[in-house]
Amino acid sequence: MAFDTYLKEVAGLTSATRLIRRSDVYGFLAWLDNDQSTTLGSINVTHLTAFICVRASQVALVTTARTACSVNAFLRFLTAQGYYNFNTALRVPRPKLLHTLPDNKSMSNNELHRLLSSIDRSNLGGKRDYAITRCLYDLGIRTGEVASLTIDNIDWRNKTIEINLAKTR
């Protein structure tokens, strides 16, 4: 519970991200528990490297990188709370992810027009879908931010929308 509070209050993570971080750390602690000779306070880079190598053989590279990030957050938490005094250099090696850059080409005016005209606005669901699509395209806000919008977020007089940023609170 203390780690979850740390992730929420210090790191500003959403509940879904905190759940993933806790699950990753639980997997690390279970792995560590299988090695009876190693305690949490005595872990070193060799242990962390061994764990991440085992994890990499079980899951995709992007999941391995996420797990490394989660365990590193856990080590920071343990140090910040004074449970252990880990050296700041003690970190799980994170695999390098090679991403291809996305195509920055946006929709053409014709494609946007076809998308918007394909939405049936004669019913409430269609009107909602149209509004969501416009928010995503015109405002460039994240899907989670669109999903959390309420009528109270709209200031009709000043023509503004208040967006609750999930990642940065």
RAVEN-V153949 format. One record per backbone hydrogen bond with DSSP energy under -1.0 kcal/mol. CO is the residue of the C=O (numbers start at 1). NH is the residue of the N-H. Records with the same first field share a line. If there is no record, write none. Layout:
CO=NH / NH
//
This chain:
1=5
2=6
3=7
4=8
5=9
6=10 / 11
7=13
14=18
15=19
16=20
17=21
18=22
19=23
20=24
21=25
22=26
23=27
24=28
25=29
26=30
27=31
28=32
29=33
30=34
34=36
35=38
39=42
40=43
44=48
45=49
46=50
47=51
48=52
49=53
50=54
51=55
52=56
53=57
55=58 / 59
60=64
61=65
62=66
63=67
64=68
65=69
66=70
67=71
68=72
69=73
70=74
71=75
72=76
73=77
74=78
75=79
76=80
77=81
78=83 / 84
79=82
87=90
108=112
109=113
110=114
111=115
112=116
113=117
116=119
123=127
124=128
125=129
126=130
127=131
128=132
129=133
130=134
131=135
132=136
133=137
134=138
135=139 / 141
142=146
143=147
144=148
146=149
150=153
151=154
153=162
155=160
160=155
165=169
//
